[in-house]
Amino acid sequence: MAKLGRTGIEIHPLVLGTNTFGWTTGEAEAHRVLDAFADAGGTLVDTADAYSAWAPGNSGGESETVIGSWLARNRDRLLIATKVSQHPEYKGLSAANVKAAAEASLKRLRTDAIDVYYAHFDDAETPLEETVAAFDALVTDGKVKHVAVSNYSPERLREWLDITERTGAARPVALQPKYSLVSRATFEPGLRDIAVAEDLSVFPYHALASGFLTGKYRTEADLERSVRGGSAGKNLNPAGLAIIERLDEIAQDRGTAIASVALAWARSRPGIAAPIAGARELDQLAPLLASAELELTQEEAESLTALSDAFGA
């Protein structure tokens, strides 16, 4: 099990991502995924108030709403992490916006407290002291249990931590960066070193690179068959395919799925507590959960890291 910062709370080594809920995953199927995740010992579900404002006909908050209808009868089964700053009606991280967005999320989630509340993206227009104080006020009021940060630069993360030290405000317990075999530069080494030194649990998103690291995209024709193919397409080059080939070799040797190996690699990296991965349908959940039990050998992990280095991630 992983730890949630310095809280002592134990977290399952896989965090369930839910950005497809209310978009390509309907409510009934989403509830089946949540049931199975909780039944398997899962502990933390990750969403955001902006999911899935990008989809035609959606306006944001759809994922939270779907999760909320499940939480209404299952609140004690899972911890919920959500985020603020990108919802179309609640842009930025001003104190007023953070408070209003949190209230809206609580209503959609049908709960009285958010377990982990992330600043989704930095807001350069708002003084960081104001944002930190706004998050602290939510903790003081009991509406948020733990504070976290996503998509911040090392410099801004360090500044956030310094403000909490100086003011006594609630300290972040987790960090959520973009990180995978094909995307490492935003986390290593700056954010990684701060996270390790400050006991921040790192829950990376994009750990399967929009499905590329499941092995489902190996040709241009594969990309055309999926709504997410465009995002995965940038990795469809000789260096990216070399990573897939090695993942496939390890998966076949271990009798597991390519996705399981990719997630196990991420979890093996310094500072990583548990990667985030989503299941659009119930059948996709098993290989994600299997990754939590898979321990790569040193040779397997190093061979993947070398190919990731060659990719220029």
C-alpha positions as CSV (number, residue, x, y, z in Angstrom):
1,M,0.0,0.0,0.0
2,A,1.1,3.6,-0.6
3,K,0.8,6.5,1.9
4,L,-1.2,9.7,1.6
5,G,1.5,12.2,2.4
6,R,2.2,12.4,6.2
7,T,-1.4,11.5,7.1
8,G,-0.8,7.9,7.8
9,I,-3.7,7.0,5.4
10,E,-2.9,4.0,3.3
11,I,-3.8,4.1,-0.4
12,H,-4.1,1.2,-2.9
13,P,-1.3,1.3,-5.4
14,L,-3.7,2.2,-8.2
15,V,-5.8,5.3,-8.2
16,L,-9.0,5.1,-10.4
17,G,-9.3,7.9,-12.9
18,T,-12.8,8.9,-14.0
19,N,-12.5,11.5,-16.7
20,T,-14.6,9.3,-19.0
21,F,-17.5,9.1,-16.5
22,G,-20.4,11.1,-18.0
23,W,-18.7,11.3,-21.3
24,T,-17.9,7.9,-23.0
25,T,-18.9,6.0,-19.8
26,G,-22.5,6.0,-18.9
27,E,-23.7,6.1,-15.3
28,A,-24.6,2.4,-15.0
29,E,-21.3,1.3,-16.4
30,A,-19.4,3.8,-14.2
31,H,-21.2,2.4,-11.2
32,R,-20.1,-1.1,-12.1
33,V,-16.5,0.1,-12.4
34,L,-16.7,1.8,-9.0
35,D,-18.2,-1.3,-7.4
36,A,-15.5,-3.5,-8.8
37,F,-12.7,-1.1,-7.8
38,A,-14.0,-0.9,-4.2
39,D,-14.5,-4.7,-4.1
40,A,-10.9,-5.2,-5.2
41,G,-9.6,-3.1,-2.3
42,G,-9.3,0.2,-4.2
43,T,-9.3,3.3,-2.0
44,L,-8.9,6.5,-4.0
45,V,-11.0,7.8,-6.9
46,D,-9.7,10.8,-8.9
47,T,-12.0,13.3,-10.7
48,A,-12.2,17.1,-11.4
49,D,-15.0,19.6,-11.6
50,A,-14.1,20.3,-15.3
51,Y,-14.7,16.6,-16.4
52,S,-16.0,16.6,-19.1
53,A,-16.6,20.1,-20.3
54,W,-14.8,19.4,-23.5
55,A,-17.4,16.9,-24.7
56,P,-20.2,18.1,-27.0
57,G,-23.3,18.7,-24.9
58,N,-21.5,18.7,-21.6
59,S,-20.7,21.7,-19.4
60,G,-18.4,20.3,-16.7
61,G,-19.2,18.4,-13.5
62,E,-20.5,15.3,-15.3
63,S,-18.0,13.0,-13.8
64,E,-18.6,14.3,-10.2
65,T,-22.4,13.9,-10.8
66,V,-22.0,10.3,-11.8
67,I,-19.7,9.5,-8.9
68,G,-22.1,11.4,-6.6
69,S,-25.0,9.2,-7.4
70,W,-22.8,6.2,-6.4
71,L,-21.5,7.9,-3.3
72,A,-25.0,8.5,-2.1
73,R,-25.2,4.9,-1.1
74,N,-21.5,4.0,-0.8
75,R,-19.8,7.0,0.9
76,D,-17.7,5.0,3.3
77,R,-16.2,2.7,0.6
78,L,-13.9,5.1,-1.2
79,L,-11.9,8.3,-0.8
80,I,-12.7,11.0,-3.4
81,A,-10.2,13.5,-4.9
82,T,-11.4,16.3,-7.1
83,K,-10.0,19.5,-8.4
84,V,-10.7,23.2,-9.0
85,S,-9.6,25.9,-11.5
86,Q,-10.8,24.6,-14.9
87,H,-14.6,24.4,-14.7
88,P,-16.1,26.8,-17.2
89,E,-18.1,28.6,-14.5
90,Y,-15.2,28.4,-11.9
91,K,-12.0,29.4,-13.6
92,G,-8.9,30.2,-11.6
93,L,-7.9,30.0,-8.0
94,S,-9.2,33.2,-6.3
95,A,-10.5,32.8,-2.8
96,A,-14.1,33.4,-3.9
97,N,-13.8,31.0,-6.8
98,V,-12.2,28.2,-4.8
99,K,-15.0,28.4,-2.2
100,A,-17.8,28.5,-4.8
101,A,-16.3,25.7,-6.8
102,A,-15.9,23.5,-3.7
103,E,-19.5,24.1,-2.8
104,A,-20.6,23.1,-6.3
105,S,-18.4,19.9,-6.2
106,L,-19.8,18.9,-2.8
107,K,-23.3,19.2,-4.1
108,R,-22.6,17.1,-7.2
109,L,-20.7,14.5,-5.2
110,R,-23.5,14.4,-2.6
111,T,-21.0,14.5,0.2
112,D,-20.2,16.9,3.1
113,A,-16.4,16.6,2.7
114,I,-13.9,16.2,-0.2
115,D,-11.1,13.8,0.9
116,V,-8.4,15.3,-1.3
117,Y,-8.9,18.7,-3.0
118,Y,-6.4,19.7,-5.8
119,A,-5.5,23.0,-7.2
120,H,-5.8,21.7,-10.8
121,F,-3.7,24.2,-12.7
122,D,-1.7,27.2,-11.4
123,D,-3.3,30.6,-11.6
124,A,-0.7,33.2,-12.1
125,E,-3.3,36.0,-11.9
126,T,-4.1,35.2,-8.2
127,P,-1.5,35.7,-5.4
128,L,-0.5,32.3,-4.2
129,E,-1.0,33.4,-0.6
130,E,-4.7,34.0,-1.4
131,T,-5.1,30.5,-2.9
132,V,-3.3,28.8,-0.1
133,A,-5.5,30.6,2.5
134,A,-8.7,29.7,0.5
135,F,-7.8,26.0,0.6
136,D,-6.9,26.3,4.3
137,A,-10.3,27.8,5.0
138,L,-12.0,24.8,3.4
139,V,-10.0,22.5,5.7
140,T,-10.9,24.6,8.7
141,D,-14.6,24.5,7.8
142,G,-14.4,20.7,7.4
143,K,-15.4,20.8,3.7
144,V,-12.0,19.5,2.6
145,K,-9.9,17.0,4.5
146,H,-6.6,17.2,2.6
147,V,-5.0,19.7,0.2
148,A,-3.1,18.8,-3.0
149,V,-1.5,20.3,-6.0
150,S,-1.6,19.4,-9.7
151,N,0.3,20.7,-12.7
152,Y,2.5,23.1,-10.8
153,S,6.1,24.0,-11.6
154,P,8.8,23.1,-9.1
155,E,9.2,26.8,-8.2
156,R,5.5,27.4,-7.6
157,L,5.2,24.1,-5.6
158,R,8.1,25.2,-3.4
159,E,6.5,28.6,-2.9
160,W,3.2,26.9,-1.9
161,L,5.0,24.8,0.7
162,D,7.0,27.8,2.0
163,I,3.7,29.7,2.5
164,T,2.2,26.9,4.5
165,E,5.4,26.8,6.7
166,R,5.2,30.5,7.3
167,T,1.5,30.8,7.9
168,G,0.5,27.4,9.4
169,A,-2.0,26.8,6.6
170,A,-2.9,23.3,5.6
171,R,0.0,21.6,3.9
172,P,-0.3,19.7,0.6
173,V,-0.3,15.9,1.0
174,A,-0.1,15.0,-2.7
175,L,1.1,16.0,-6.1
176,Q,-0.4,15.1,-9.4
177,P,1.9,15.6,-12.4
178,K,1.8,14.3,-16.0
179,Y,4.1,11.2,-16.0
180,S,4.6,8.0,-18.0
181,L,7.2,6.2,-20.1
182,V,6.6,8.7,-22.8
183,S,6.2,11.8,-20.6
184,R,8.8,12.4,-17.8
185,A,10.3,15.8,-18.2
186,T,7.6,17.7,-16.3
187,F,8.2,15.6,-13.2
188,E,11.9,14.6,-13.3
189,P,14.0,15.8,-11.6
190,G,12.5,19.1,-10.1
191,L,9.1,18.0,-8.9
192,R,10.3,14.5,-8.0
193,D,13.0,15.9,-5.7
194,I,10.6,18.2,-3.9
195,A,8.0,15.4,-3.5
196,V,10.6,13.0,-2.0
197,A,12.1,15.6,0.3
198,E,8.7,16.8,1.5
199,D,6.8,13.5,1.8
200,L,4.3,14.4,-0.9
201,S,2.5,11.4,-2.4
202,V,2.8,11.5,-6.1
203,F,-0.3,10.3,-8.1
204,P,0.7,10.8,-11.8
205,Y,-2.0,11.1,-14.5
206,H,-1.5,10.2,-18.1
207,A,0.3,7.1,-16.9
208,L,-1.0,5.1,-20.0
209,A,-0.5,8.1,-22.4
210,S,-4.1,8.2,-23.6
211,G,-4.1,4.5,-24.2
212,F,-0.8,4.4,-26.2
213,L,0.9,2.4,-23.4
214,T,-1.8,-0.3,-23.5
215,G,-0.5,-1.4,-26.9
216,K,-3.7,-0.6,-28.7
217,Y,-2.2,2.0,-31.1
218,R,0.5,0.5,-33.3
219,T,-0.6,1.9,-36.7
220,E,-2.3,5.0,-38.1
221,A,-5.3,2.8,-38.7
222,D,-5.5,2.0,-35.0
223,L,-5.6,5.7,-34.2
224,E,-8.6,6.3,-36.4
225,R,-10.7,3.8,-34.5
226,S,-10.7,5.6,-31.2
227,V,-11.9,9.0,-29.9
228,R,-8.6,9.2,-28.0
229,G,-6.4,8.2,-31.0
230,G,-5.4,11.8,-31.7
231,S,-3.8,12.2,-28.3
232,A,-1.9,9.0,-28.6
233,G,-0.8,9.6,-32.1
234,K,2.2,11.8,-31.2
235,N,3.9,8.8,-29.7
236,L,3.4,6.6,-32.8
237,N,7.1,6.7,-33.9
238,P,10.0,4.2,-33.9
239,A,11.1,5.2,-30.4
240,G,7.5,5.0,-29.0
241,L,6.9,1.6,-30.7
242,A,10.2,0.3,-29.3
243,I,8.7,1.0,-25.8
244,I,5.6,-0.9,-26.8
245,E,7.6,-3.8,-28.1
246,R,9.5,-4.1,-24.8
247,L,6.3,-3.8,-22.8
248,D,4.8,-6.5,-24.9
249,E,7.8,-8.8,-24.3
250,I,7.6,-8.4,-20.5
251,A,3.9,-8.8,-20.5
252,Q,4.1,-12.1,-22.4
253,D,6.9,-13.3,-20.2
254,R,4.8,-12.5,-17.1
255,G,1.4,-13.6,-18.4
256,T,-0.1,-10.2,-17.9
257,A,-1.3,-7.2,-19.9
258,I,0.9,-4.5,-21.5
259,A,-1.0,-1.8,-19.5
260,S,-0.2,-3.7,-16.3
261,V,3.5,-3.5,-17.1
262,A,3.4,0.2,-18.0
263,L,1.7,1.1,-14.7
264,A,4.1,-1.2,-12.7
265,W,7.0,0.7,-14.2
266,A,5.5,4.0,-13.2
267,R,4.9,2.8,-9.7
268,S,8.5,1.6,-9.4
269,R,9.9,5.0,-10.0
270,P,11.3,7.2,-7.2
271,G,8.6,9.3,-5.5
272,I,5.6,7.7,-7.2
273,A,2.9,6.5,-4.7
274,A,0.3,5.2,-7.2
275,P,-0.4,6.0,-10.8
276,I,-3.9,7.1,-12.0
277,A,-5.6,5.1,-14.7
278,G,-9.2,5.0,-15.8
279,A,-11.4,2.2,-17.1
280,R,-14.0,3.3,-19.6
281,E,-15.8,0.0,-19.1
282,L,-15.6,-2.8,-16.6
283,D,-13.6,-5.1,-18.8
284,Q,-10.7,-2.6,-18.8
285,L,-10.4,-2.6,-15.0
286,A,-8.7,-6.0,-14.4
287,P,-5.3,-5.2,-16.0
288,L,-5.2,-1.9,-14.2
289,L,-5.7,-3.6,-10.8
290,A,-3.2,-6.3,-11.8
291,S,-0.5,-3.7,-12.0
292,A,-0.7,-3.2,-8.2
293,E,0.5,-6.7,-7.7
294,L,3.2,-6.7,-10.4
295,E,6.8,-6.1,-9.3
296,L,9.2,-5.7,-12.2
297,T,12.7,-7.0,-12.0
298,Q,15.6,-4.6,-12.0
299,E,16.5,-5.6,-15.6
300,E,12.9,-5.2,-16.8
301,A,12.5,-1.7,-15.2
302,E,15.9,-0.5,-16.4
303,S,15.3,-1.7,-20.0
304,L,12.1,0.3,-20.1
305,T,13.7,3.3,-18.6
306,A,16.5,3.2,-21.2
307,L,14.0,3.1,-24.0
308,S,12.1,6.0,-22.3
309,D,15.4,7.9,-22.3
310,A,15.9,7.2,-26.0
311,F,12.3,8.4,-26.6
312,G,13.2,11.7,-25.0
313,A,10.3,11.7,-22.6
